[in-house]
């Protein structure tokens, strides 16, 4: 880890120094630009005093050269900003290595309370798995990362992703430049959806012959009106010639407004997308999945980045209608309709491929994020997806616990017709182990590496019941909410056993089931639930304080196994090792914990 920190520190320092040098260079040439401009104007005036045609010739040449100089000057500023972003990225990675990943988007908006496991496994929100992994810059990238974590993938796709992620892990230069290009991106979901909706809108200029003729005639018509006003007619007559273009604009304004409303906010977003795509187009990849994704951006004789930049430019020209003087452009050349027509022509040629480009871009963002995860955790391993209906995990730990504090365990079990009961006292680590296994299963089925020395797992669907809460809007107590959750899990297990609804077997993680009722009801209900889950060939882990449930193992013929996590009391202090052992827990610590909190507990002697 120290070596990794040194890498980020050196990169941060180098990028900061480069950015500072570029800023100094930009400042120096700002003065040069001003002096050159003043000299050019002075020389133009001087040449004008000699011969007007020399002045015009020089001025046109000067403007062309000065424009190129300004572009070069702005490129220095852009390069400085890019290196500043690179320095920030390395600084953020240093913070992440110190377990501070609060600067990254937490994806709270992706949390669905009814999802099979998202809430219980801390997938979204502050200090979540999403925030820990996320290095995406765009909204579509964040959406795809959320999809990776909430929807298990097919085995072939998982294996393809693993190869791609491993390659990107070694491409820190490419990954960070890619991330830096995207850090300026602002792409609100509603703006993105509006653009996608526009792709399906019917054309109203491109397919209207009279409107297309009007686009060509309008500038000529306006020029004629201007000449007549200057040399022949009173201005009142010339104004009458503006009535036809005004009528055309009045009849089409609603359709233009619809197009503008759907596209206006996409201008800057598309420009940023184009930069990210250009970084992909210029990359060199070997992994089949990366090459396949890259190929979607490369078309015969052109590239997606140029085509998307063109769309951004067309939208920027339509956005000119925001300016007060746009009325003159519309009366003089039907400006709005002209650019709507060009947008419709662009759409006709590209509307089928634009969503595919977005899809490939978001895939690259997520794969790059996971490549960063591998780079920061070289000790993590890619899991093996097998056909055997069993899980085998060696040295598995919780990804969100500091690497110098994480405790690892081993576990091996069938995922059908087998339940492991985990008993232990308060704070022993039962719930944490359930989340440890669950969160690594989710990572493994997304294509990501896992926090384990080894993990073999089949295709499965995780379900959890750990954090059931009151639902005030439904007037539902936490106990009833838990019953509803358990019903969903039972139905899913039964459906999977009967081959209904899905092919994936259900693997459940249940923590303190029926905790909202009295001890007798809790024991009776938990026992009945376990028998029903075994009957449906269900598989999973159940953490419980109910030690009497340990008696089920003896009569289960191998379908139930007892595990425990113990807490030792030494010299009046609690000692936690968080290690799984066979058998039923024998330790109790509630009384000691209460005493340490200042609660006087009097133990009666029998």
BELSULSUL-V289359 format. One record per residue. N is the residue number from 1. RES is the residue in one letter. PSI is psi in whole degrees, -180 to 180 (* if undefined). OMEGA is omega in radians with two decimals (* if undefined). D_CENTER is the distance of its C-alpha to the mean C-alpha in whole Angstrom. Layout:
{{N,RES,PSI,OMEGA,D_CENTER} {N,RES,PSI,OMEGA,D_CENTER}}
This chain:
{{1,X,-37,3.12,26} {2,X,-37,3.10,29} {3,X,-39,3.12,28} {4,X,-41,3.09,25} {5,X,-40,3.13,25} {6,X,-39,3.11,28} {7,X,-49,-3.12,26} {8,X,-38,3.12,23} {9,X,-44,3.13,26} {10,X,-41,3.14,28} {11,X,-42,3.11,25} {12,X,-45,-3.14,24} {13,X,-46,-3.11,28} {14,X,-43,-3.13,28} {15,X,-37,3.09,26} {16,X,-42,-3.14,27} {17,X,-41,3.12,30} {18,X,-43,3.13,29} {19,X,-42,3.13,28} {20,X,-40,3.12,31} {21,X,-40,3.12,33} {22,X,-38,3.11,31} {23,X,-40,3.10,32} {24,X,-41,3.13,35} {25,X,-41,3.13,36} {26,X,-43,3.14,34} {27,X,-41,-3.14,37} {28,X,-44,-3.09,40} {29,X,-12,3.01,39} {30,X,-42,3.09,39} {31,X,-41,3.10,42} {32,X,-42,-3.12,43} {33,X,-42,3.13,41} {34,X,-44,-3.13,43} {35,X,-41,3.13,47} {36,X,-42,-3.13,46} {37,X,-46,-3.13,46} {38,X,-40,3.13,49} {39,X,-39,3.13,51} {40,X,-43,3.12,50} {41,X,-42,-3.13,51} {42,X,-42,-3.13,54} {43,X,-35,3.09,55} {44,X,-44,3.12,54} {45,X,-42,3.14,57} {46,X,-46,3.13,59} {47,X,-32,3.11,59} {48,X,-29,3.11,59} {49,X,-18,3.13,63} {50,X,-55,-3.14,64} {51,X,128,-3.03,63} {52,X,-34,-3.09,60} {53,X,-32,3.06,59} {54,X,-38,3.12,58} {55,X,-44,-3.14,56} {56,X,-45,-3.14,54} {57,X,-45,3.14,53} {58,X,-43,-3.08,52} {59,X,-44,3.13,50} {60,X,-42,3.11,48} {61,X,-42,-3.13,48} {62,X,-44,-3.14,47} {63,X,-44,-3.13,44} {64,X,-45,-3.13,43} {65,X,-42,-3.11,43} {66,X,-34,3.09,42} {67,X,-43,3.10,39} {68,X,-37,3.09,38} {69,X,-42,3.12,38} {70,X,-40,3.11,36} {71,X,-44,3.12,33} {72,X,-41,-3.14,34} {73,X,-42,3.12,34} {74,X,-30,3.09,31} {75,X,-33,3.07,29} {76,X,-44,3.12,30} {77,X,-43,3.13,28} {78,X,-40,3.12,25} {79,X,-39,3.10,26} {80,X,-45,3.13,26} {81,X,-39,3.13,23} {82,X,-43,3.13,21} {83,X,-30,3.03,23} {84,X,-40,3.09,23} {85,X,-39,3.10,19} {86,X,-40,3.09,19} {87,X,-42,3.12,22} {88,X,-41,-3.14,19} {89,X,-45,3.14,16} {90,X,-33,3.05,19} {91,X,-39,3.10,20} {92,X,-37,3.11,17} {93,X,-34,3.04,17} {94,X,-42,3.09,21} {95,X,-41,-3.13,20} {96,X,-38,3.10,17} {97,X,-26,3.06,20} {98,X,17,3.06,22} {99,X,28,3.01,20} {100,X,98,3.13,19} {101,X,27,-3.08,15} {102,X,-16,-3.11,15} {103,X,-10,-3.10,14} {104,X,148,-3.14,10} {105,X,133,-3.05,8} {106,X,-8,3.08,10} {107,X,28,-3.08,8} {108,X,-30,-3.09,11} {109,X,-14,-3.12,11} {110,X,-5,-3.11,10} {111,X,122,3.03,13} {112,X,121,-3.03,16} {113,X,-27,-3.10,19} {114,X,1,-3.14,21} {115,X,148,-3.07,18} {116,X,-28,-3.06,20} {117,X,-5,-2.97,19} {118,X,-43,-3.10,16} {119,X,-48,-3.03,18} {120,X,-28,-3.08,20} {121,X,10,3.07,18} {122,X,48,-3.12,16} {123,X,-34,-3.03,13} {124,X,154,3.14,11} {125,X,-177,-3.13,13} {126,X,138,-3.14,15} {127,X,35,-3.09,16} {128,X,170,3.07,13} {129,X,-41,3.13,12} {130,X,-48,-3.13,8} {131,X,-34,-3.13,10} {132,X,-38,-3.07,12} {133,X,-36,-2.87,9} {134,X,120,2.96,6} {135,X,22,-3.14,8} {136,X,158,-3.12,5} {137,X,-21,-3.04,7} {138,X,160,3.10,7} {139,X,-40,-3.14,6} {140,X,-32,3.07,6} {141,X,-43,3.11,4} {142,X,-39,3.10,1} {143,X,-42,-3.12,5} {144,X,-37,3.08,6} {145,X,-42,3.08,5} {146,X,-38,3.12,6} {147,X,-40,3.08,9} {148,X,-41,-3.02,9} {149,X,-20,-3.06,11} {150,X,-9,-3.12,12} {151,X,109,3.11,14} {152,X,145,-3.08,16} {153,X,162,3.10,17} {154,X,154,-3.07,20} {155,X,-44,-3.12,22} {156,X,-39,3.14,22} {157,X,-39,3.10,19} {158,X,-47,-3.11,18} {159,X,-38,3.10,21} {160,X,-40,3.12,20} {161,X,-40,-3.12,16} {162,X,-43,3.14,18} {163,X,-43,-3.13,20} {164,X,-43,-3.12,17} {165,X,-41,3.14,16} {166,X,-39,3.11,19} {167,X,-43,-3.13,20} {168,X,-26,3.11,17} {169,X,-34,-3.12,18} {170,X,-6,-3.09,21} {171,X,59,-3.10,20} {172,X,-35,3.14,19} {173,X,-49,-3.13,20} {174,X,-46,-3.08,18} {175,X,-44,-3.07,15} {176,X,-36,3.04,16} {177,X,-40,3.10,17} {178,X,-46,3.13,14} {179,X,-41,3.14,12} {180,X,-39,3.10,15} {181,X,-30,-3.06,15} {182,X,-10,-3.00,12} {183,X,-15,3.09,13} {184,X,-3,-3.03,15} {185,X,134,2.99,13} {186,X,106,-3.10,13} {187,X,95,-3.13,12} {188,X,141,-3.11,13} {189,X,-38,-3.12,12} {190,X,-35,3.11,16} {191,X,-39,3.12,16} {192,X,-43,3.13,14} {193,X,-37,3.11,16} {194,X,-40,3.12,19} {195,X,-42,3.12,19} {196,X,-35,3.07,19} {197,X,-38,3.12,21} {198,X,-32,3.13,24} {199,X,-27,-3.09,23} {200,X,-4,-3.14,25} {201,X,147,3.05,28} {202,X,151,3.10,31} {203,X,145,3.08,33} {204,X,-10,3.05,36} {205,X,-48,-3.05,37} {206,X,-35,-3.08,36} {207,X,8,3.13,39} {208,X,107,-3.06,41} {209,X,-42,-3.09,44} {210,X,-39,3.11,46} {211,X,-38,3.12,43} {212,X,-38,3.07,42} {213,X,-41,-3.13,46} {214,X,-34,3.13,45} {215,X,-36,3.13,43} {216,X,-35,-3.06,45} {217,X,-33,-3.00,48} {218,X,-47,3.13,47} {219,X,-38,3.13,47} {220,X,-44,3.13,50} {221,X,-44,-3.12,51} {222,X,-40,3.11,50} {223,X,-41,3.11,52} {224,X,-43,3.12,55} {225,X,-38,-3.14,55} {226,X,-43,3.13,54} {227,X,-44,-3.14,57} {228,X,-38,3.12,60} {229,X,-39,-3.08,59} {230,X,-34,-2.95,60} {231,X,-21,-2.98,63} {232,X,-49,-2.96,64} {233,X,155,2.91,63} {234,X,156,-3.06,63} {235,X,-27,-3.14,59} {236,X,-40,3.14,60} {237,X,-39,3.14,60} {238,X,-35,3.13,57} {239,X,-31,3.13,55} {240,X,-29,-3.13,56} {241,X,-12,3.10,54} {242,X,-7,-3.12,51} {243,X,-45,-3.14,51} {244,X,-50,3.10,50} {245,X,-33,3.12,47} {246,X,-39,3.11,46} {247,X,-41,3.12,47} {248,X,-44,3.14,44} {249,X,-40,-3.12,42} {250,X,-36,-3.09,43} {251,X,-19,-3.10,42} {252,X,-1,-3.00,39} {253,X,-36,-3.11,37} {254,X,-41,3.13,36} {255,X,-38,3.08,34} {256,X,-42,3.12,33} {257,X,-40,3.12,31} {258,X,-46,3.11,29} {259,X,-44,-3.10,28} {260,X,-40,-3.13,27} {261,X,-36,-3.11,26} {262,X,-25,-3.01,23} {263,X,-19,-2.94,23} {264,X,-44,-3.03,24} {265,X,-3,-3.09,20} {266,X,-8,-3.05,19} {267,X,-58,-3.09,21} {268,X,-39,3.12,19} {269,X,-47,-3.12,15} {270,X,-36,3.09,17} {271,X,-41,3.11,19} {272,X,-40,3.07,16} {273,X,-40,-3.11,14} {274,X,-39,3.11,18} {275,X,-42,3.12,17} {276,X,-43,-3.13,14} {277,X,-37,3.11,16} {278,X,-38,3.09,19} {279,X,-38,3.10,18} {280,X,-44,-3.11,17} {281,X,-35,-3.09,21} {282,X,-3,-3.12,22} {283,X,161,3.09,21} {284,X,117,-3.04,23} {285,X,153,3.12,22} {286,X,-31,-3.12,24} {287,X,133,-3.10,22} {288,X,-41,-3.12,22} {289,X,-41,3.13,19} {290,X,-41,3.13,18} {291,X,-38,3.11,21} {292,X,-45,3.12,21} {293,X,-41,3.13,17} {294,X,-38,-3.07,19} {295,X,-25,3.13,22} {296,X,-22,-3.12,20} {297,X,-15,-3.04,20} {298,X,113,3.11,24} {299,X,162,-3.13,26} {300,X,116,3.06,30} {301,X,1,-3.14,31} {302,X,175,-3.13,28} {303,X,156,-3.10,24} {304,X,-37,-3.11,21} {305,X,-40,3.13,21} {306,X,-39,-3.11,24} {307,X,-40,3.11,24} {308,X,-37,3.05,21} {309,X,-38,3.10,22} {310,X,-42,3.10,26} {311,X,-42,3.10,24} {312,X,-41,3.13,23} {313,X,-43,-3.14,26} {314,X,-42,3.12,28} {315,X,-38,3.13,26} {316,X,-35,3.13,27} {317,X,-35,3.06,30} {318,X,-32,3.13,30} {319,X,-11,3.08,29} {320,X,-22,-3.14,32} {321,X,-13,3.03,34} {322,X,-24,-3.06,32} {323,X,150,-3.07,35} {324,X,-34,-3.08,39} {325,X,3,-3.10,40} {326,X,-25,3.12,38} {327,X,-36,3.11,41} {328,X,-40,3.12,43} {329,X,-36,-3.14,41} {330,X,-44,3.11,41} {331,X,-33,-3.10,45} {332,X,-24,-3.10,45} {333,X,20,-3.14,43} {334,X,53,-3.03,41} {335,X,-50,-3.09,38} {336,X,-48,-3.11,35} {337,X,-35,3.12,37} {338,X,-46,-3.08,37} {339,X,-27,2.99,33} {340,X,-41,3.10,32} {341,X,-45,3.13,34} {342,X,-37,3.07,32} {343,X,-40,3.13,29} {344,X,-36,3.08,30} {345,X,-42,3.10,32} {346,X,-45,-3.11,28} {347,X,-41,-3.13,27} {348,X,-34,-3.09,29} {349,X,-28,-2.93,29} {350,X,-1,-2.97,25} {351,X,-25,3.14,24} {352,X,-30,-3.04,23} {353,X,-22,-3.10,21} {354,X,-48,3.08,19} {355,X,-34,3.11,17} {356,X,-36,3.09,17} {357,X,-43,3.09,16} {358,X,-42,-3.12,13} {359,X,-45,3.14,12} {360,X,-37,3.13,13} {361,X,-45,-3.11,11} {362,X,-31,3.06,8} {363,X,-44,3.12,9} {364,X,-39,3.14,11} {365,X,-44,-3.11,7} {366,X,-43,3.13,7} {367,X,-36,3.09,10} {368,X,-40,3.09,11} {369,X,-44,-3.13,9} {370,X,-30,3.02,11} {371,X,-39,3.06,14} {372,X,-37,3.11,14} {373,X,-43,3.12,14} {374,X,-42,-3.13,17} {375,X,-40,-3.13,19} {376,X,-17,-3.11,19} {377,X,68,-3.09,20} {378,X,-17,3.14,22} {379,X,-13,3.06,24} {380,X,157,-3.08,22} {381,X,150,3.00,23} {382,X,134,-3.14,21} {383,X,164,3.05,23} {384,X,128,3.10,25} {385,X,120,-3.05,25} {386,X,169,3.06,28} {387,X,-15,-3.14,30} {388,X,137,-3.11,32} {389,X,63,3.10,32} {390,X,156,3.12,31} {391,X,136,3.02,29} {392,X,117,-3.11,30} {393,X,130,3.10,28} {394,X,131,3.11,30} {395,X,43,-3.09,29} {396,X,134,-3.11,26} {397,X,168,-3.13,24} {398,X,124,-3.08,22} {399,X,-28,-3.02,19} {400,X,1,3.06,18} {401,X,141,3.14,22} {402,X,138,-3.03,23} {403,X,-25,3.11,24} {404,X,-1,3.14,28} {405,X,-12,-3.05,28} {406,X,138,3.07,27} {407,X,132,-3.10,29} {408,X,156,3.12,29} {409,X,167,3.04,31} {410,X,147,3.05,32} {411,X,143,3.10,32} {412,X,131,-3.09,33} {413,X,151,2.96,33} {414,X,155,3.14,34} {415,X,2,3.10,31} {416,X,132,3.10,34} {417,X,27,-3.12,37} {418,X,133,3.12,36} {419,X,136,3.01,35} {420,X,122,3.07,35} {421,X,124,-3.13,36} {422,X,116,3.10,35} {423,X,157,3.13,37} {424,X,163,-3.11,38} {425,X,-179,-3.12,38} {426,X,140,3.08,36} {427,X,13,-3.11,34} {428,X,-26,3.13,34} {429,X,15,-3.12,31} {430,X,-51,-3.11,31} {431,X,-39,3.14,28} {432,X,-39,3.12,26} {433,X,-40,3.09,27} {434,X,-44,3.13,26} {435,X,-34,3.11,22} {436,X,-49,-3.13,23} {437,X,-46,-3.08,23} {438,X,-46,-3.07,21} {439,X,-33,3.09,18} {440,X,-33,3.03,19} {441,X,-42,3.12,20} {442,X,-45,3.10,16} {443,X,-46,-3.11,15} {444,X,-38,-3.11,18} {445,X,1,3.03,17} {446,X,-16,-3.06,14} {447,X,-5,-3.10,15} {448,X,159,2.92,14} {449,X,165,-3.11,17} {450,X,158,3.13,19} {451,X,78,-3.10,21} {452,X,156,3.02,24} {453,X,-29,3.13,27} {454,X,139,3.07,27} {455,X,122,3.01,26} {456,X,130,-3.14,27} {457,X,154,3.05,26} {458,X,178,2.97,26} {459,X,131,3.14,24} {460,X,170,3.08,24} {461,X,121,-3.12,22} {462,X,136,2.96,22} {463,X,143,-3.14,23} {464,X,154,2.95,24} {465,X,96,-3.04,26} {466,X,-33,-3.04,26} {467,X,51,3.12,25} {468,X,139,-3.04,27} {469,X,159,3.03,28} {470,X,143,3.02,30} {471,X,90,-3.04,29} {472,X,-35,-3.12,31} {473,X,-18,3.08,30} {474,X,5,-3.07,32} {475,X,45,-3.06,34} {476,X,129,3.08,33} {477,X,164,3.13,34} {478,X,-34,3.13,32} {479,X,-44,3.13,34} {480,X,-36,3.09,34} {481,X,-39,3.11,30} {482,X,-41,3.11,31} {483,X,-41,3.11,33} {484,X,-41,3.13,31} {485,X,-45,3.14,28} {486,X,-36,3.10,31} {487,X,-42,3.11,32} {488,X,-43,-3.12,29} {489,X,-44,3.12,29} {490,X,-45,3.14,32} {491,X,-39,3.12,32} {492,X,-43,3.12,29} {493,X,-45,-3.14,31} {494,X,-44,-3.13,34} {495,X,-42,3.13,32} {496,X,-39,3.14,31} {497,X,-32,-3.12,34} {498,X,3,3.13,36} {499,X,23,-3.13,33} {500,X,140,2.95,32} {501,X,-35,-3.10,29} {502,X,159,3.14,27} {503,X,-23,-3.05,28} {504,X,132,3.00,26} {505,X,155,-3.12,28} {506,X,133,3.03,27} {507,X,118,-3.02,26} {508,X,152,3.09,27} {509,X,110,-3.06,27} {510,X,132,-3.09,29} {511,X,118,3.08,30} {512,X,63,-3.11,33} {513,X,143,3.10,34} {514,X,36,-3.10,36} {515,X,-10,-3.09,36} {516,X,10,3.14,37} {517,X,-180,-3.09,40} {518,X,166,-2.99,44} {519,X,-36,-3.13,44} {520,X,-50,3.10,46} {521,X,-41,-3.12,44} {522,X,-47,-3.12,41} {523,X,-46,-3.12,43} {524,X,-46,-3.12,44} {525,X,-41,3.14,41} {526,X,-41,3.13,39} {527,X,-44,3.12,42} {528,X,-41,3.14,42} {529,X,-44,-3.14,38} {530,X,-45,3.12,38} {531,X,-39,-3.13,41} {532,X,-41,3.12,39} {533,X,-40,3.08,36} {534,X,-41,3.14,38} {535,X,-38,3.14,40} {536,X,13,3.13,37} {537,X,33,3.11,36} {538,X,160,3.13,33} {539,X,142,3.11,32} {540,X,-170,-3.14,30} {541,X,141,3.06,31} {542,X,119,3.08,32} {543,X,136,-3.06,33} {544,X,153,2.96,36} {545,X,-10,-3.07,38} {546,X,95,-3.07,41} {547,X,-25,-3.12,43} {548,X,-22,3.08,45} {549,X,-19,3.10,43} {550,X,-22,3.14,43} {551,X,-16,-3.13,46} {552,X,-27,-3.08,45} {553,X,-40,-3.03,44} {554,X,-32,-3.07,48} {555,X,4,-3.01,48} {556,X,-6,3.12,45} {557,X,45,3.08,46} {558,X,-6,-3.12,43} {559,X,-18,3.13,40} {560,X,136,3.09,40} {561,X,137,3.11,40} {562,X,132,3.00,40} {563,X,158,-3.11,38} {564,X,155,2.99,38} {565,X,115,-2.99,36} {566,X,156,3.00,39} {567,X,125,-3.13,40} {568,X,145,3.07,43} {569,X,114,-3.13,45} {570,X,121,-3.13,47} {571,X,39,3.10,49} {572,X,8,-3.14,48} {573,X,148,3.11,44} {574,X,137,3.10,41} {575,X,121,-3.08,40} {576,X,133,3.02,37} {577,X,-13,3.05,36} {578,X,27,-3.09,33} {579,X,138,3.09,35} {580,X,136,3.05,35} {581,X,161,3.10,39} {582,X,152,3.06,41} {583,X,-176,-3.13,43} {584,X,141,-3.09,43} {585,X,145,3.10,42} {586,X,2,-3.06,45} {587,X,149,3.13,44} {588,X,139,-3.10,44} {589,X,4,-3.06,42} {590,X,-43,-3.10,42} {591,X,-45,-3.14,46} {592,X,-41,3.12,45} {593,X,-41,3.12,42} {594,X,-42,3.12,43} {595,X,-40,3.13,46} {596,X,-22,3.09,44} {597,X,-1,3.11,42} {598,X,10,3.12,46} {599,X,120,-3.13,47} {600,X,116,-3.12,50} {601,X,121,3.12,50} {602,X,118,-3.10,54} {603,X,119,-3.14,54} {604,X,138,3.07,57} {605,X,138,-3.12,59} {606,X,*,*,60}}
